[in-house]
Amino acid sequence: MAGFLQIGPQPPAADWALMVRENASGILLNPWAVLAPSAAIALLAVTVNLVTLSLAPDTATKAVTRS
């Protein structure tokens, strides 16, 4: 995301968001140059969220009752 906003690594560095930004103008000519890194970013984000949810303690099921 930082590479897409131009605050991350500069063009010689390998970065998925930078690949999306550099190839965005040619999406009609070669859509996989944009879709593949975008899918990788989305898959990584979903995976990290699912892993953190599975490792977090289940606090939603605990209810405090006062009598």
Chimera marker file (.cmm) of the C-alpha trace (Angstrom):
<marker_set name="trace">
<marker id="1" x="0.000" y="0.000" z="0.000" r="1" g="1" b="0" radius="0.5"/>
<marker id="2" x="2.820" y="2.385" z="0.794" r="1" g="1" b="0" radius="0.5"/>
<marker id="3" x="4.307" y="1.807" z="-2.657" r="1" g="1" b="0" radius="0.5"/>
<marker id="4" x="1.018" y="2.634" z="-4.351" r="1" g="1" b="0" radius="0.5"/>
<marker id="5" x="0.882" y="5.912" z="-2.401" r="1" g="1" b="0" radius="0.5"/>
<marker id="6" x="4.505" y="6.630" z="-3.400" r="1" g="1" b="0" radius="0.5"/>
<marker id="7" x="5.798" y="6.627" z="0.193" r="1" g="1" b="0" radius="0.5"/>
<marker id="8" x="7.338" y="3.142" z="0.144" r="1" g="1" b="0" radius="0.5"/>
<marker id="9" x="10.292" y="1.627" z="-1.703" r="1" g="1" b="0" radius="0.5"/>
<marker id="10" x="11.473" y="3.312" z="-4.876" r="1" g="1" b="0" radius="0.5"/>
<marker id="11" x="11.096" y="1.681" z="-8.363" r="1" g="1" b="0" radius="0.5"/>
<marker id="12" x="14.169" y="-0.595" z="-8.442" r="1" g="1" b="0" radius="0.5"/>
<marker id="13" x="12.933" y="-2.405" z="-5.298" r="1" g="1" b="0" radius="0.5"/>
<marker id="14" x="10.526" y="-5.324" z="-5.607" r="1" g="1" b="0" radius="0.5"/>
<marker id="15" x="7.169" y="-4.446" z="-4.075" r="1" g="1" b="0" radius="0.5"/>
<marker id="16" x="3.687" y="-5.710" z="-4.963" r="1" g="1" b="0" radius="0.5"/>
<marker id="17" x="2.004" y="-2.325" z="-4.565" r="1" g="1" b="0" radius="0.5"/>
<marker id="18" x="4.708" y="-0.705" z="-6.674" r="1" g="1" b="0" radius="0.5"/>
<marker id="19" x="4.034" y="-3.291" z="-9.391" r="1" g="1" b="0" radius="0.5"/>
<marker id="20" x="0.346" y="-2.343" z="-9.339" r="1" g="1" b="0" radius="0.5"/>
<marker id="21" x="1.094" y="1.383" z="-9.564" r="1" g="1" b="0" radius="0.5"/>
<marker id="22" x="3.618" y="1.008" z="-12.393" r="1" g="1" b="0" radius="0.5"/>
<marker id="23" x="1.319" y="-1.208" z="-14.479" r="1" g="1" b="0" radius="0.5"/>
<marker id="24" x="-1.989" y="0.566" z="-13.785" r="1" g="1" b="0" radius="0.5"/>
<marker id="25" x="-1.817" y="2.607" z="-16.995" r="1" g="1" b="0" radius="0.5"/>
<marker id="26" x="-1.542" y="-0.549" z="-19.133" r="1" g="1" b="0" radius="0.5"/>
<marker id="27" x="-4.302" y="-2.557" z="-17.461" r="1" g="1" b="0" radius="0.5"/>
<marker id="28" x="-6.193" y="-2.936" z="-20.739" r="1" g="1" b="0" radius="0.5"/>
<marker id="29" x="-3.119" y="-4.279" z="-22.556" r="1" g="1" b="0" radius="0.5"/>
<marker id="30" x="-1.900" y="-6.647" z="-19.835" r="1" g="1" b="0" radius="0.5"/>
<marker id="31" x="-4.404" y="-7.042" z="-16.994" r="1" g="1" b="0" radius="0.5"/>
<marker id="32" x="-2.420" y="-9.785" z="-15.237" r="1" g="1" b="0" radius="0.5"/>
<marker id="33" x="0.392" y="-7.327" z="-14.512" r="1" g="1" b="0" radius="0.5"/>
<marker id="34" x="-2.052" y="-5.528" z="-12.201" r="1" g="1" b="0" radius="0.5"/>
<marker id="35" x="-4.377" y="-8.345" z="-11.130" r="1" g="1" b="0" radius="0.5"/>
<marker id="36" x="-1.706" y="-10.811" z="-9.980" r="1" g="1" b="0" radius="0.5"/>
<marker id="37" x="-0.007" y="-8.477" z="-7.458" r="1" g="1" b="0" radius="0.5"/>
<marker id="38" x="-3.411" y="-7.146" z="-6.375" r="1" g="1" b="0" radius="0.5"/>
<marker id="39" x="-4.624" y="-10.680" z="-5.705" r="1" g="1" b="0" radius="0.5"/>
<marker id="40" x="-1.419" y="-11.434" z="-3.792" r="1" g="1" b="0" radius="0.5"/>
<marker id="41" x="-1.916" y="-8.364" z="-1.590" r="1" g="1" b="0" radius="0.5"/>
<marker id="42" x="-5.566" y="-9.300" z="-0.946" r="1" g="1" b="0" radius="0.5"/>
<marker id="43" x="-4.700" y="-12.932" z="-0.183" r="1" g="1" b="0" radius="0.5"/>
<marker id="44" x="-1.971" y="-11.877" z="2.227" r="1" g="1" b="0" radius="0.5"/>
<marker id="45" x="-4.297" y="-9.437" z="4.007" r="1" g="1" b="0" radius="0.5"/>
<marker id="46" x="-7.086" y="-12.006" z="4.378" r="1" g="1" b="0" radius="0.5"/>
<marker id="47" x="-4.665" y="-14.689" z="5.569" r="1" g="1" b="0" radius="0.5"/>
<marker id="48" x="-3.103" y="-12.429" z="8.189" r="1" g="1" b="0" radius="0.5"/>
<marker id="49" x="-6.566" y="-11.413" z="9.437" r="1" g="1" b="0" radius="0.5"/>
<marker id="50" x="-7.739" y="-15.028" z="9.698" r="1" g="1" b="0" radius="0.5"/>
<marker id="51" x="-4.572" y="-16.096" z="11.513" r="1" g="1" b="0" radius="0.5"/>
<marker id="52" x="-4.790" y="-13.262" z="14.013" r="1" g="1" b="0" radius="0.5"/>
<marker id="53" x="-8.464" y="-14.034" z="14.639" r="1" g="1" b="0" radius="0.5"/>
<marker id="54" x="-7.670" y="-17.673" z="15.302" r="1" g="1" b="0" radius="0.5"/>
<marker id="55" x="-4.830" y="-16.803" z="17.691" r="1" g="1" b="0" radius="0.5"/>
<marker id="56" x="-6.722" y="-14.100" z="19.594" r="1" g="1" b="0" radius="0.5"/>
<marker id="57" x="-8.484" y="-15.139" z="22.788" r="1" g="1" b="0" radius="0.5"/>
<marker id="58" x="-12.213" y="-15.599" z="22.390" r="1" g="1" b="0" radius="0.5"/>
<marker id="59" x="-13.433" y="-12.706" z="24.547" r="1" g="1" b="0" radius="0.5"/>
<marker id="60" x="-16.734" y="-12.206" z="22.735" r="1" g="1" b="0" radius="0.5"/>
<marker id="61" x="-18.357" y="-15.277" z="24.322" r="1" g="1" b="0" radius="0.5"/>
<marker id="62" x="-17.562" y="-14.254" z="27.895" r="1" g="1" b="0" radius="0.5"/>
<marker id="63" x="-20.358" y="-12.227" z="29.416" r="1" g="1" b="0" radius="0.5"/>
<marker id="64" x="-20.164" y="-10.505" z="32.771" r="1" g="1" b="0" radius="0.5"/>
<marker id="65" x="-23.402" y="-10.695" z="34.703" r="1" g="1" b="0" radius="0.5"/>
<marker id="66" x="-24.087" y="-8.649" z="37.791" r="1" g="1" b="0" radius="0.5"/>
<marker id="67" x="-26.670" y="-9.671" z="40.333" r="1" g="1" b="0" radius="0.5"/>
<link id1="1" id2="2" r="1" g="1" b="0" radius="0.2"/>
<link id1="2" id2="3" r="1" g="1" b="0" radius="0.2"/>
<link id1="3" id2="4" r="1" g="1" b="0" radius="0.2"/>
<link id1="4" id2="5" r="1" g="1" b="0" radius="0.2"/>
<link id1="5" id2="6" r="1" g="1" b="0" radius="0.2"/>
<link id1="6" id2="7" r="1" g="1" b="0" radius="0.2"/>
<link id1="7" id2="8" r="1" g="1" b="0" radius="0.2"/>
<link id1="8" id2="9" r="1" g="1" b="0" radius="0.2"/>
<link id1="9" id2="10" r="1" g="1" b="0" radius="0.2"/>
<link id1="10" id2="11" r="1" g="1" b="0" radius="0.2"/>
<link id1="11" id2="12" r="1" g="1" b="0" radius="0.2"/>
<link id1="12" id2="13" r="1" g="1" b="0" radius="0.2"/>
<link id1="13" id2="14" r="1" g="1" b="0" radius="0.2"/>
<link id1="14" id2="15" r="1" g="1" b="0" radius="0.2"/>
<link id1="15" id2="16" r="1" g="1" b="0" radius="0.2"/>
<link id1="16" id2="17" r="1" g="1" b="0" radius="0.2"/>
<link id1="17" id2="18" r="1" g="1" b="0" radius="0.2"/>
<link id1="18" id2="19" r="1" g="1" b="0" radius="0.2"/>
<link id1="19" id2="20" r="1" g="1" b="0" radius="0.2"/>
<link id1="20" id2="21" r="1" g="1" b="0" radius="0.2"/>
<link id1="21" id2="22" r="1" g="1" b="0" radius="0.2"/>
<link id1="22" id2="23" r="1" g="1" b="0" radius="0.2"/>
<link id1="23" id2="24" r="1" g="1" b="0" radius="0.2"/>
<link id1="24" id2="25" r="1" g="1" b="0" radius="0.2"/>
<link id1="25" id2="26" r="1" g="1" b="0" radius="0.2"/>
<link id1="26" id2="27" r="1" g="1" b="0" radius="0.2"/>
<link id1="27" id2="28" r="1" g="1" b="0" radius="0.2"/>
<link id1="28" id2="29" r="1" g="1" b="0" radius="0.2"/>
<link id1="29" id2="30" r="1" g="1" b="0" radius="0.2"/>
<link id1="30" id2="31" r="1" g="1" b="0" radius="0.2"/>
<link id1="31" id2="32" r="1" g="1" b="0" radius="0.2"/>
<link id1="32" id2="33" r="1" g="1" b="0" radius="0.2"/>
<link id1="33" id2="34" r="1" g="1" b="0" radius="0.2"/>
<link id1="34" id2="35" r="1" g="1" b="0" radius="0.2"/>
<link id1="35" id2="36" r="1" g="1" b="0" radius="0.2"/>
<link id1="36" id2="37" r="1" g="1" b="0" radius="0.2"/>
<link id1="37" id2="38" r="1" g="1" b="0" radius="0.2"/>
<link id1="38" id2="39" r="1" g="1" b="0" radius="0.2"/>
<link id1="39" id2="40" r="1" g="1" b="0" radius="0.2"/>
<link id1="40" id2="41" r="1" g="1" b="0" radius="0.2"/>
<link id1="41" id2="42" r="1" g="1" b="0" radius="0.2"/>
<link id1="42" id2="43" r="1" g="1" b="0" radius="0.2"/>
<link id1="43" id2="44" r="1" g="1" b="0" radius="0.2"/>
<link id1="44" id2="45" r="1" g="1" b="0" radius="0.2"/>
<link id1="45" id2="46" r="1" g="1" b="0" radius="0.2"/>
<link id1="46" id2="47" r="1" g="1" b="0" radius="0.2"/>
<link id1="47" id2="48" r="1" g="1" b="0" radius="0.2"/>
<link id1="48" id2="49" r="1" g="1" b="0" radius="0.2"/>
<link id1="49" id2="50" r="1" g="1" b="0" radius="0.2"/>
<link id1="50" id2="51" r="1" g="1" b="0" radius="0.2"/>
<link id1="51" id2="52" r="1" g="1" b="0" radius="0.2"/>
<link id1="52" id2="53" r="1" g="1" b="0" radius="0.2"/>
<link id1="53" id2="54" r="1" g="1" b="0" radius="0.2"/>
<link id1="54" id2="55" r="1" g="1" b="0" radius="0.2"/>
<link id1="55" id2="56" r="1" g="1" b="0" radius="0.2"/>
<link id1="56" id2="57" r="1" g="1" b="0" radius="0.2"/>
<link id1="57" id2="58" r="1" g="1" b="0" radius="0.2"/>
<link id1="58" id2="59" r="1" g="1" b="0" radius="0.2"/>
<link id1="59" id2="60" r="1" g="1" b="0" radius="0.2"/>
<link id1="60" id2="61" r="1" g="1" b="0" radius="0.2"/>
<link id1="61" id2="62" r="1" g="1" b="0" radius="0.2"/>
<link id1="62" id2="63" r="1" g="1" b="0" radius="0.2"/>
<link id1="63" id2="64" r="1" g="1" b="0" radius="0.2"/>
<link id1="64" id2="65" r="1" g="1" b="0" radius="0.2"/>
<link id1="65" id2="66" r="1" g="1" b="0" radius="0.2"/>
<link id1="66" id2="67" r="1" g="1" b="0" radius="0.2"/>
</marker_set>
